[in-house]
Amino acid sequence: MSVRAKFRLDTVSTHSWHANARTLKFAATYDTSIPEDQRFQEATPSGTFEMLCTNPAANAQFELGKSYYFDITPAD
């Protein structure tokens, strides 16, 4: 089983205790002009995801305001 969610990166925070540390805060996305967002809104009307990342290469792949898919699968 897997679930796909669509979230927008709303906030990026830096930290003084680690030069590469970024807290990335995502929120469930919904744009009434995008049919895909309308479908996601029916299944996931709201939600948040937050992570702390210290990997510069990973942090460079995230852009504030851009939407991302989160694929959720069981970890055995």
PDB file with SEQRES, HELIX, SHEET and CRYST1 records, atoms N, CA, C and O in Angstrom:
SEQRES   1 A   76  MET SER VAL ARG ALA LYS PHE ARG LEU ASP THR VAL SER          
SEQRES   2 A   76  THR HIS SER TRP HIS ALA ASN ALA ARG THR LEU LYS PHE          
SEQRES   3 A   76  ALA ALA THR TYR ASP THR SER ILE PRO GLU ASP GLN ARG          
SEQRES   4 A   76  PHE GLN GLU ALA THR PRO SER GLY THR PHE GLU MET LEU          
SEQRES   5 A   76  CYS THR ASN PRO ALA ALA ASN ALA GLN PHE GLU LEU GLY          
SEQRES   6 A   76  LYS SER TYR TYR PHE ASP ILE THR PRO ALA ASP                  
HELIX    1 AA1 PRO A   35  ALA A   43  1                                   9    
HELIX    2 AA2 PRO A   56  ASN A   59  1                                   4    
SHEET    1 AA1 4 THR A  48  CYS A  53  0                                        
SHEET    2 AA1 4 HIS A  18  ALA A  28 -1                                        
SHEET    3 AA1 4 VAL A   3  HIS A  15 -1                                        
SHEET    4 AA1 4 SER A  67  ILE A  72 -1                                        
CRYST1    1.000    1.000    1.000  90.00  90.00  90.00 P 1           1          
ATOM      1  N   MET A   1       0.837  -1.183   0.000  1.00  0.00           N  
ATOM      2  CA  MET A   1       0.000   0.000   0.000  1.00  0.00           C  
ATOM      3  C   MET A   1       0.880   1.244   0.000  1.00  0.00           C  
ATOM      4  O   MET A   1       1.929   1.274   0.643  1.00  0.00           O  
ATOM      5  N   SER A   2       0.447   2.262  -0.722  1.00  0.00           N  
ATOM      6  CA  SER A   2       1.147   3.540  -0.683  1.00  0.00           C  
ATOM      7  C   SER A   2       0.138   4.673  -0.810  1.00  0.00           C  
ATOM      8  O   SER A   2      -0.964   4.490  -1.326  1.00  0.00           O  
ATOM      9  N   VAL A   3       0.531   5.828  -0.338  1.00  0.00           N  
ATOM     10  CA  VAL A   3      -0.300   7.020  -0.385  1.00  0.00           C  
ATOM     11  C   VAL A   3       0.562   8.154  -0.935  1.00  0.00           C  
ATOM     12  O   VAL A   3       1.725   8.291  -0.556  1.00  0.00           O  
ATOM     13  N   ARG A   4       0.007   8.951  -1.808  1.00  0.00           N  
ATOM     14  CA  ARG A   4       0.721  10.113  -2.337  1.00  0.00           C  
ATOM     15  C   ARG A   4       0.016  11.367  -1.842  1.00  0.00           C  
ATOM     16  O   ARG A   4      -1.203  11.493  -1.951  1.00  0.00           O  
ATOM     17  N   ALA A   5       0.798  12.293  -1.298  1.00  0.00           N  
ATOM     18  CA  ALA A   5       0.273  13.570  -0.828  1.00  0.00           C  
ATOM     19  C   ALA A   5       1.038  14.691  -1.526  1.00  0.00           C  
ATOM     20  O   ALA A   5       2.189  14.512  -1.926  1.00  0.00           O  
ATOM     21  N   LYS A   6       0.400  15.833  -1.668  1.00  0.00           N  
ATOM     22  CA  LYS A   6       1.034  16.980  -2.316  1.00  0.00           C  
ATOM     23  C   LYS A   6       1.102  18.123  -1.308  1.00  0.00           C  
ATOM     24  O   LYS A   6       0.083  18.562  -0.776  1.00  0.00           O  
ATOM     25  N   PHE A   7       2.323  18.594  -1.056  1.00  0.00           N  
ATOM     26  CA  PHE A   7       2.551  19.649  -0.081  1.00  0.00           C  
ATOM     27  C   PHE A   7       3.394  20.760  -0.691  1.00  0.00           C  
ATOM     28  O   PHE A   7       4.247  20.510  -1.543  1.00  0.00           O  
ATOM     29  N   ARG A   8       3.149  21.979  -0.250  1.00  0.00           N  
ATOM     30  CA  ARG A   8       3.908  23.152  -0.700  1.00  0.00           C  
ATOM     31  C   ARG A   8       4.886  23.557   0.410  1.00  0.00           C  
ATOM     32  O   ARG A   8       4.525  23.565   1.587  1.00  0.00           O  
ATOM     33  N   LEU A   9       6.114  23.890   0.033  1.00  0.00           N  
ATOM     34  CA  LEU A   9       7.103  24.361   1.003  1.00  0.00           C  
ATOM     35  C   LEU A   9       6.785  25.808   1.353  1.00  0.00           C  
ATOM     36  O   LEU A   9       6.948  26.704   0.524  1.00  0.00           O  
ATOM     37  N   ASP A  10       6.329  26.033   2.586  1.00  0.00           N  
ATOM     38  CA  ASP A  10       5.884  27.360   3.016  1.00  0.00           C  
ATOM     39  C   ASP A  10       6.931  28.133   3.813  1.00  0.00           C  
ATOM     40  O   ASP A  10       6.959  29.363   3.768  1.00  0.00           O  
ATOM     41  N   THR A  11       7.791  27.423   4.541  1.00  0.00           N  
ATOM     42  CA  THR A  11       8.750  28.100   5.407  1.00  0.00           C  
ATOM     43  C   THR A  11      10.083  27.359   5.407  1.00  0.00           C  
ATOM     44  O   THR A  11      10.120  26.133   5.504  1.00  0.00           O  
ATOM     45  N   VAL A  12      11.165  28.105   5.300  1.00  0.00           N  
ATOM     46  CA  VAL A  12      12.512  27.560   5.465  1.00  0.00           C  
ATOM     47  C   VAL A  12      13.193  28.390   6.540  1.00  0.00           C  
ATOM     48  O   VAL A  12      13.336  29.604   6.401  1.00  0.00           O  
ATOM     49  N   SER A  13      13.616  27.723   7.621  1.00  0.00           N  
ATOM     50  CA  SER A  13      14.280  28.413   8.720  1.00  0.00           C  
ATOM     51  C   SER A  13      15.715  27.931   8.842  1.00  0.00           C  
ATOM     52  O   SER A  13      15.985  26.737   8.710  1.00  0.00           O  
ATOM     53  N   THR A  14      16.634  28.852   9.092  1.00  0.00           N  
ATOM     54  CA  THR A  14      18.027  28.500   9.337  1.00  0.00           C  
ATOM     55  C   THR A  14      18.268  28.461  10.845  1.00  0.00           C  
ATOM     56  O   THR A  14      17.453  28.944  11.632  1.00  0.00           O  
ATOM     57  N   HIS A  15      19.395  27.881  11.229  1.00  0.00           N  
ATOM     58  CA  HIS A  15      19.717  27.742  12.654  1.00  0.00           C  
ATOM     59  C   HIS A  15      21.161  28.156  12.906  1.00  0.00           C  
ATOM     60  O   HIS A  15      22.053  27.846  12.116  1.00  0.00           O  
ATOM     61  N   SER A  16      21.379  28.850  13.995  1.00  0.00           N  
ATOM     62  CA  SER A  16      22.720  29.343  14.318  1.00  0.00           C  
ATOM     63  C   SER A  16      23.641  28.230  14.811  1.00  0.00           C  
ATOM     64  O   SER A  16      24.863  28.377  14.760  1.00  0.00           O  
ATOM     65  N   TRP A  17      23.082  27.132  15.282  1.00  0.00           N  
ATOM     66  CA  TRP A  17      23.897  26.062  15.851  1.00  0.00           C  
ATOM     67  C   TRP A  17      24.506  25.133  14.811  1.00  0.00           C  
ATOM     68  O   TRP A  17      25.336  24.294  15.160  1.00  0.00           O  
ATOM     69  N   HIS A  18      24.115  25.259  13.528  1.00  0.00           N  
ATOM     70  CA  HIS A  18      24.677  24.417  12.459  1.00  0.00           C  
ATOM     71  C   HIS A  18      24.537  25.168  11.142  1.00  0.00           C  
ATOM     72  O   HIS A  18      23.433  25.554  10.756  1.00  0.00           O  
ATOM     73  N   ALA A  19      25.646  25.374  10.459  1.00  0.00           N  
ATOM     74  CA  ALA A  19      25.637  26.187   9.227  1.00  0.00           C  
ATOM     75  C   ALA A  19      24.720  25.648   8.142  1.00  0.00           C  
ATOM     76  O   ALA A  19      24.169  26.428   7.365  1.00  0.00           O  
ATOM     77  N   ASN A  20      24.541  24.322   8.069  1.00  0.00           N  
ATOM     78  CA  ASN A  20      23.737  23.717   7.004  1.00  0.00           C  
ATOM     79  C   ASN A  20      22.324  23.344   7.432  1.00  0.00           C  
ATOM     80  O   ASN A  20      21.536  22.873   6.612  1.00  0.00           O  
ATOM     81  N   ALA A  21      21.994  23.546   8.698  1.00  0.00           N  
ATOM     82  CA  ALA A  21      20.683  23.127   9.201  1.00  0.00           C  
ATOM     83  C   ALA A  21      19.565  24.013   8.673  1.00  0.00           C  
ATOM     84  O   ALA A  21      19.643  25.241   8.733  1.00  0.00           O  
ATOM     85  N   ARG A  22      18.522  23.367   8.154  1.00  0.00           N  
ATOM     86  CA  ARG A  22      17.327  24.050   7.685  1.00  0.00           C  
ATOM     87  C   ARG A  22      16.107  23.285   8.189  1.00  0.00           C  
ATOM     88  O   ARG A  22      16.042  22.061   8.076  1.00  0.00           O  
ATOM     89  N   THR A  23      15.155  24.004   8.738  1.00  0.00           N  
ATOM     90  CA  THR A  23      13.869  23.402   9.059  1.00  0.00           C  
ATOM     91  C   THR A  23      12.945  23.735   7.905  1.00  0.00           C  
ATOM     92  O   THR A  23      12.731  24.903   7.581  1.00  0.00           O  
ATOM     93  N   LEU A  24      12.402  22.703   7.290  1.00  0.00           N  
ATOM     94  CA  LEU A  24      11.517  22.848   6.139  1.00  0.00           C  
ATOM     95  C   LEU A  24      10.092  22.534   6.588  1.00  0.00           C  
ATOM     96  O   LEU A  24       9.820  21.446   7.095  1.00  0.00           O  
ATOM     97  N   LYS A  25       9.192  23.484   6.400  1.00  0.00           N  
ATOM     98  CA  LYS A  25       7.795  23.298   6.805  1.00  0.00           C  
ATOM     99  C   LYS A  25       6.912  23.317   5.565  1.00  0.00           C  
ATOM    100  O   LYS A  25       6.905  24.279   4.797  1.00  0.00           O  
ATOM    101  N   PHE A  26       6.176  22.237   5.393  1.00  0.00           N  
ATOM    102  CA  PHE A  26       5.292  22.053   4.242  1.00  0.00           C  
ATOM    103  C   PHE A  26       3.840  22.048   4.705  1.00  0.00           C  
ATOM    104  O   PHE A  26       3.539  21.645   5.828  1.00  0.00           O  
ATOM    105  N   ALA A  27       2.948  22.497   3.834  1.00  0.00           N  
ATOM    106  CA  ALA A  27       1.509  22.466   4.106  1.00  0.00           C  
ATOM    107  C   ALA A  27       0.794  21.850   2.908  1.00  0.00           C  
ATOM    108  O   ALA A  27       1.217  22.011   1.763  1.00  0.00           O  
ATOM    109  N   ALA A  28      -0.296  21.142   3.192  1.00  0.00           N  
ATOM    110  CA  ALA A  28      -1.101  20.574   2.108  1.00  0.00           C  
ATOM    111  C   ALA A  28      -1.497  21.697   1.165  1.00  0.00           C  
ATOM    112  O   ALA A  28      -1.896  22.775   1.608  1.00  0.00           O  
ATOM    113  N   THR A  29      -1.389  21.451  -0.118  1.00  0.00           N  
ATOM    114  CA  THR A  29      -1.597  22.495  -1.114  1.00  0.00           C  
ATOM    115  C   THR A  29      -2.979  22.392  -1.745  1.00  0.00           C  
ATOM    116  O   THR A  29      -3.534  21.306  -1.911  1.00  0.00           O  
ATOM    117  N   TYR A  30      -3.514  23.551  -2.088  1.00  0.00           N  
ATOM    118  CA  TYR A  30      -4.812  23.564  -2.757  1.00  0.00           C  
ATOM    119  C   TYR A  30      -4.942  24.817  -3.602  1.00  0.00           C  
ATOM    120  O   TYR A  30      -4.961  25.932  -3.081  1.00  0.00           O  
ATOM    121  N   ASP A  31      -5.030  24.626  -4.898  1.00  0.00           N  
ATOM    122  CA  ASP A  31      -5.238  25.717  -5.845  1.00  0.00           C  
ATOM    123  C   ASP A  31      -6.474  25.349  -6.658  1.00  0.00           C  
ATOM    124  O   ASP A  31      -6.466  24.348  -7.375  1.00  0.00           O  
ATOM    125  N   THR A  32      -7.529  26.140  -6.554  1.00  0.00           N  
ATOM    126  CA  THR A  32      -8.799  25.816  -7.214  1.00  0.00           C  
ATOM    127  C   THR A  32      -8.684  25.775  -8.728  1.00  0.00           C  
ATOM    128  O   THR A  32      -9.560  25.220  -9.392  1.00  0.00           O  
ATOM    129  N   SER A  33      -7.625  26.350  -9.293  1.00  0.00           N  
ATOM    130  CA  SER A  33      -7.469  26.345 -10.751  1.00  0.00           C  
ATOM    131  C   SER A  33      -6.734  25.108 -11.263  1.00  0.00           C  
ATOM    132  O   SER A  33      -6.603  24.922 -12.473  1.00  0.00           O  
ATOM    133  N   ILE A  34      -6.254  24.265 -10.352  1.00  0.00           N  
ATOM    134  CA  ILE A  34      -5.488  23.076 -10.745  1.00  0.00           C  
ATOM    135  C   ILE A  34      -6.314  21.821 -10.433  1.00  0.00           C  
ATOM    136  O   ILE A  34      -6.533  21.510  -9.262  1.00  0.00           O  
ATOM    137  N   PRO A  35      -6.774  21.100 -11.454  1.00  0.00           N  
ATOM    138  CA  PRO A  35      -7.600  19.907 -11.217  1.00  0.00           C  
ATOM    139  C   PRO A  35      -6.937  18.885 -10.287  1.00  0.00           C  
ATOM    140  O   PRO A  35      -7.614  18.269  -9.463  1.00  0.00           O  
ATOM    141  N   GLU A  36      -5.630  18.705 -10.412  1.00  0.00           N  
ATOM    142  CA  GLU A  36      -4.948  17.756  -9.532  1.00  0.00           C  
ATOM    143  C   GLU A  36      -5.083  18.169  -8.072  1.00  0.00           C  
ATOM    144  O   GLU A  36      -5.317  17.324  -7.207  1.00  0.00           O  
ATOM    145  N   ASP A  37      -4.939  19.462  -7.790  1.00  0.00           N  
ATOM    146  CA  ASP A  37      -5.081  19.936  -6.418  1.00  0.00           C  
ATOM    147  C   ASP A  37      -6.494  19.700  -5.901  1.00  0.00           C  
ATOM    148  O   ASP A  37      -6.677  19.386  -4.725  1.00  0.00           O  
ATOM    149  N   GLN A  38      -7.484  19.847  -6.758  1.00  0.00           N  
ATOM    150  CA  GLN A  38      -8.865  19.593  -6.351  1.00  0.00           C  
ATOM    151  C   GLN A  38      -9.038  18.140  -5.929  1.00  0.00           C  
ATOM    152  O   GLN A  38      -9.733  17.854  -4.953  1.00  0.00           O  
ATOM    153  N   ARG A  39      -8.403  17.213  -6.666  1.00  0.00           N  
ATOM    154  CA  ARG A  39      -8.477  15.788  -6.301  1.00  0.00           C  
ATOM    155  C   ARG A  39      -7.762  15.516  -4.977  1.00  0.00           C  
ATOM    156  O   ARG A  39      -8.270  14.766  -4.143  1.00  0.00           O  
ATOM    157  N   PHE A  40      -6.594  16.117  -4.780  1.00  0.00           N  
ATOM    158  CA  PHE A  40      -5.865  15.931  -3.528  1.00  0.00           C  
ATOM    159  C   PHE A  40      -6.655  16.516  -2.363  1.00  0.00           C  
ATOM    160  O   PHE A  40      -6.667  15.940  -1.275  1.00  0.00           O  
ATOM    161  N   GLN A  41      -7.309  17.642  -2.573  1.00  0.00           N  
ATOM    162  CA  GLN A  41      -8.077  18.292  -1.518  1.00  0.00           C  
ATOM    163  C   GLN A  41      -9.206  17.399  -1.014  1.00  0.00           C  
ATOM    164  O   GLN A  41      -9.545  17.438   0.169  1.00  0.00           O  
ATOM    165  N   GLU A  42      -9.784  16.604  -1.894  1.00  0.00           N  
ATOM    166  CA  GLU A  42     -10.858  15.693  -1.475  1.00  0.00           C  
ATOM    167  C   GLU A  42     -10.336  14.638  -0.503  1.00  0.00           C  
ATOM    168  O   GLU A  42     -11.052  14.238   0.415  1.00  0.00           O  
ATOM    169  N   ALA A  43      -9.098  14.183  -0.694  1.00  0.00           N  
ATOM    170  CA  ALA A  43      -8.545  13.123   0.141  1.00  0.00           C  
ATOM    171  C   ALA A  43      -7.769  13.664   1.342  1.00  0.00           C  
ATOM    172  O   ALA A  43      -7.790  13.057   2.413  1.00  0.00           O  
ATOM    173  N   THR A  44      -7.096  14.781   1.177  1.00  0.00           N  
ATOM    174  CA  THR A  44      -6.270  15.360   2.235  1.00  0.00           C  
ATOM    175  C   THR A  44      -6.551  16.855   2.305  1.00  0.00           C  
ATOM    176  O   THR A  44      -5.786  17.652   1.760  1.00  0.00           O  
ATOM    177  N   PRO A  45      -7.648  17.252   2.973  1.00  0.00           N  
ATOM    178  CA  PRO A  45      -8.027  18.659   2.979  1.00  0.00           C  
ATOM    179  C   PRO A  45      -7.054  19.562   3.740  1.00  0.00           C  
ATOM    180  O   PRO A  45      -6.982  20.760   3.465  1.00  0.00           O  
ATOM    181  N   SER A  46      -6.314  19.004   4.684  1.00  0.00           N  
ATOM    182  CA  SER A  46      -5.334  19.819   5.398  1.00  0.00           C  
ATOM    183  C   SER A  46      -4.246  18.909   5.954  1.00  0.00           C  
ATOM    184  O   SER A  46      -4.437  17.701   6.096  1.00  0.00           O  
ATOM    185  N   GLY A  47      -3.120  19.504   6.260  1.00  0.00           N  
ATOM    186  CA  GLY A  47      -2.033  18.739   6.837  1.00  0.00           C  
ATOM    187  C   GLY A  47      -0.738  19.520   6.783  1.00  0.00           C  
ATOM    188  O   GLY A  47      -0.602  20.467   6.008  1.00  0.00           O  
ATOM    189  N   THR A  48       0.215  19.116   7.612  1.00  0.00           N  
ATOM    190  CA  THR A  48       1.529  19.740   7.630  1.00  0.00           C  
ATOM    191  C   THR A  48       2.595  18.653   7.723  1.00  0.00           C  
ATOM    192  O   THR A  48       2.341  17.545   8.196  1.00  0.00           O  
ATOM    193  N   PHE A  49       3.776  18.996   7.266  1.00  0.00           N  
ATOM    194  CA  PHE A  49       4.940  18.121   7.360  1.00  0.00           C  
ATOM    195  C   PHE A  49       6.123  19.018   7.642  1.00  0.00           C  
ATOM    196  O   PHE A  49       6.286  20.057   7.003  1.00  0.00           O  
ATOM    197  N   GLU A  50       6.954  18.622   8.601  1.00  0.00           N  
ATOM    198  CA  GLU A  50       8.120  19.417   8.962  1.00  0.00           C  
ATOM    199  C   GLU A  50       9.313  18.507   9.116  1.00  0.00           C  
ATOM    200  O   GLU A  50       9.206  17.423   9.690  1.00  0.00           O  
ATOM    201  N   MET A  51      10.467  18.947   8.600  1.00  0.00           N  
ATOM    202  CA  MET A  51      11.676  18.162   8.793  1.00  0.00           C  
ATOM    203  C   MET A  51      12.876  19.082   8.956  1.00  0.00           C  
ATOM    204  O   MET A  51      12.901  20.200   8.440  1.00  0.00           O  
ATOM    205  N   LEU A  52      13.862  18.589   9.680  1.00  0.00           N  
ATOM    206  CA  LEU A  52      15.130  19.274   9.851  1.00  0.00           C  
ATOM    207  C   LEU A  52      16.130  18.562   8.963  1.00  0.00           C  
ATOM    208  O   LEU A  52      16.286  17.345   9.056  1.00  0.00           O  
ATOM    209  N   CYS A  53      16.804  19.302   8.107  1.00  0.00           N  
ATOM    210  CA  CYS A  53      17.751  18.712   7.161  1.00  0.00           C  
ATOM    211  C   CYS A  53      19.084  19.448   7.277  1.00  0.00           C  
ATOM    212  O   CYS A  53      19.118  20.679   7.260  1.00  0.00           O  
ATOM    213  N   THR A  54      20.185  18.697   7.394  1.00  0.00           N  
ATOM    214  CA  THR A  54      21.516  19.303   7.474  1.00  0.00           C  
ATOM    215  C   THR A  54      22.371  18.965   6.257  1.00  0.00           C  
ATOM    216  O   THR A  54      23.552  19.309   6.213  1.00  0.00           O  
ATOM    217  N   ASN A  55      21.787  18.300   5.282  1.00  0.00           N  
ATOM    218  CA  ASN A  55      22.509  17.913   4.067  1.00  0.00           C  
ATOM    219  C   ASN A  55      22.401  19.036   3.036  1.00  0.00           C  
ATOM    220  O   ASN A  55      21.313  19.280   2.515  1.00  0.00           O  
ATOM    221  N   PRO A  56      23.510  19.730   2.728  1.00  0.00           N  
ATOM    222  CA  PRO A  56      23.441  20.851   1.785  1.00  0.00           C  
ATOM    223  C   PRO A  56      22.902  20.452   0.411  1.00  0.00           C  
ATOM    224  O   PRO A  56      22.156  21.219  -0.197  1.00  0.00           O  
ATOM    225  N   ALA A  57      23.263  19.276  -0.086  1.00  0.00           N  
ATOM    226  CA  ALA A  57      22.784  18.835  -1.401  1.00  0.00           C  
ATOM    227  C   ALA A  57      21.273  18.621  -1.382  1.00  0.00           C  
ATOM    228  O   ALA A  57      20.587  18.946  -2.351  1.00  0.00           O  
ATOM    229  N   ALA A  58      20.761  18.082  -0.295  1.00  0.00           N  
ATOM    230  CA  ALA A  58      19.312  17.879  -0.175  1.00  0.00           C  
ATOM    231  C   ALA A  58      18.605  19.225  -0.044  1.00  0.00           C  
ATOM    232  O   ALA A  58      17.594  19.464  -0.704  1.00  0.00           O  
ATOM    233  N   ASN A  59      19.132  20.099   0.803  1.00  0.00           N  
ATOM    234  CA  ASN A  59      18.509  21.418   0.986  1.00  0.00           C  
ATOM    235  C   ASN A  59      18.444  22.202  -0.315  1.00  0.00           C  
ATOM    236  O   ASN A  59      17.484  22.937  -0.545  1.00  0.00           O  
ATOM    237  N   ALA A  60      19.443  22.057  -1.161  1.00  0.00           N  
ATOM    238  CA  ALA A  60      19.494  22.796  -2.424  1.00  0.00           C  
ATOM    239  C   ALA A  60      18.376  22.394  -3.383  1.00  0.00           C  
ATOM    240  O   ALA A  60      18.065  23.133  -4.317  1.00  0.00           O  
ATOM    241  N   GLN A  61      17.772  21.229  -3.158  1.00  0.00           N  
ATOM    242  CA  GLN A  61      16.722  20.744  -4.047  1.00  0.00           C  
ATOM    243  C   GLN A  61      15.351  21.315  -3.706  1.00  0.00           C  
ATOM    244  O   GLN A  61      14.409  21.154  -4.481  1.00  0.00           O  
ATOM    245  N   PHE A  62      15.224  21.977  -2.562  1.00  0.00           N  
ATOM    246  CA  PHE A  62      13.936  22.521  -2.142  1.00  0.00           C  
ATOM    247  C   PHE A  62      13.858  24.013  -2.430  1.00  0.00           C  
ATOM    248  O   PHE A  62      14.792  24.769  -2.163  1.00  0.00           O  
ATOM    249  N   GLU A  63      12.705  24.419  -2.990  1.00  0.00           N  
ATOM    250  CA  GLU A  63      12.483  25.817  -3.345  1.00  0.00           C  
ATOM    251  C   GLU A  63      11.230  26.320  -2.637  1.00  0.00           C  
ATOM    252  O   GLU A  63      10.157  25.726  -2.754  1.00  0.00           O  
ATOM    253  N   LEU A  64      11.374  27.403  -1.911  1.00  0.00           N  
ATOM    254  CA  LEU A  64      10.265  27.997  -1.177  1.00  0.00           C  
ATOM    255  C   LEU A  64       9.113  28.298  -2.129  1.00  0.00           C  
ATOM    256  O   LEU A  64       9.323  28.882  -3.193  1.00  0.00           O  
ATOM    257  N   GLY A  65       7.904  27.904  -1.756  1.00  0.00           N  
ATOM    258  CA  GLY A  65       6.718  28.149  -2.569  1.00  0.00           C  
ATOM    259  C   GLY A  65       6.417  27.077  -3.590  1.00  0.00           C  
ATOM    260  O   GLY A  65       5.353  27.098  -4.208  1.00  0.00           O  
ATOM    261  N   LYS A  66       7.325  26.142  -3.782  1.00  0.00           N  
ATOM    262  CA  LYS A  66       7.123  25.068  -4.752  1.00  0.00           C  
ATOM    263  C   LYS A  66       6.429  23.886  -4.072  1.00  0.00           C  
ATOM    264  O   LYS A  66       6.602  23.660  -2.875  1.00  0.00           O  
ATOM    265  N   SER A  67       5.639  23.134  -4.851  1.00  0.00           N  
ATOM    266  CA  SER A  67       4.938  21.959  -4.322  1.00  0.00           C  
ATOM    267  C   SER A  67       5.732  20.690  -4.598  1.00  0.00           C  
ATOM    268  O   SER A  67       6.452  20.583  -5.591  1.00  0.00           O  
ATOM    269  N   TYR A  68       5.578  19.734  -3.688  1.00  0.00           N  
ATOM    270  CA  TYR A  68       6.286  18.456  -3.770  1.00  0.00           C  
ATOM    271  C   TYR A  68       5.332  17.318  -3.418  1.00  0.00           C  
ATOM    272  O   TYR A  68       4.398  17.490  -2.635  1.00  0.00           O  
ATOM    273  N   TYR A  69       5.585  16.168  -4.005  1.00  0.00           N  
ATOM    274  CA  TYR A  69       4.840  14.962  -3.665  1.00  0.00           C  
ATOM    275  C   TYR A  69       5.554  14.234  -2.530  1.00  0.00           C  
ATOM    276  O   TYR A  69       6.783  14.158  -2.498  1.00  0.00           O  
ATOM    277  N   PHE A  70       4.775  13.710  -1.616  1.00  0.00           N  
ATOM    278  CA  PHE A  70       5.294  12.839  -0.579  1.00  0.00           C  
ATOM    279  C   PHE A  70       4.651  11.479  -0.788  1.00  0.00           C  
ATOM    280  O   PHE A  70       3.439  11.319  -0.642  1.00  0.00           O  
ATOM    281  N   ASP A  71       5.480  10.506  -1.130  1.00  0.00           N  
ATOM    282  CA  ASP A  71       4.993   9.139  -1.302  1.00  0.00           C  
ATOM    283  C   ASP A  71       5.238   8.376  -0.006  1.00  0.00           C  
ATOM    284  O   ASP A  71       6.370   8.274   0.467  1.00  0.00           O  
ATOM    285  N   ILE A  72       4.175   7.853   0.552  1.00  0.00           N  
ATOM    286  CA  ILE A  72       4.234   7.187   1.843  1.00  0.00           C  
ATOM    287  C   ILE A  72       4.021   5.697   1.649  1.00  0.00           C  
ATOM    288  O   ILE A  72       2.967   5.268   1.179  1.00  0.00           O  
ATOM    289  N   THR A  73       5.019   4.915   2.009  1.00  0.00           N  
ATOM    290  CA  THR A  73       4.934   3.465   1.922  1.00  0.00           C  
ATOM    291  C   THR A  73       5.423   2.875   3.236  1.00  0.00           C  
ATOM    292  O   THR A  73       6.258   3.480   3.909  1.00  0.00           O  
ATOM    293  N   PRO A  74       4.916   1.705   3.612  1.00  0.00           N  
ATOM    294  CA  PRO A  74       5.363   1.091   4.859  1.00  0.00           C  
ATOM    295  C   PRO A  74       6.855   0.772   4.825  1.00  0.00           C  
ATOM    296  O   PRO A  74       7.399   0.380   3.793  1.00  0.00           O  
ATOM    297  N   ALA A  75       7.491   0.945   5.953  1.00  0.00           N  
ATOM    298  CA  ALA A  75       8.910   0.575   6.109  1.00  0.00           C  
ATOM    299  C   ALA A  75       8.954  -0.734   6.897  1.00  0.00           C  
ATOM    300  O   ALA A  75       8.554  -0.793   8.060  1.00  0.00           O  
ATOM    301  N   ASP A  76       9.434  -1.749   6.254  1.00  0.00           N  
ATOM    302  CA  ASP A  76       9.486  -3.053   6.934  1.00  0.00           C  
ATOM    303  C   ASP A  76      10.766  -3.208   7.725  1.00  0.00           C  
ATOM    304  O   ASP A  76      10.978  -4.241   8.359  1.00  0.00           O  
TER     305      ASP A  76                                                      
END                                                                             
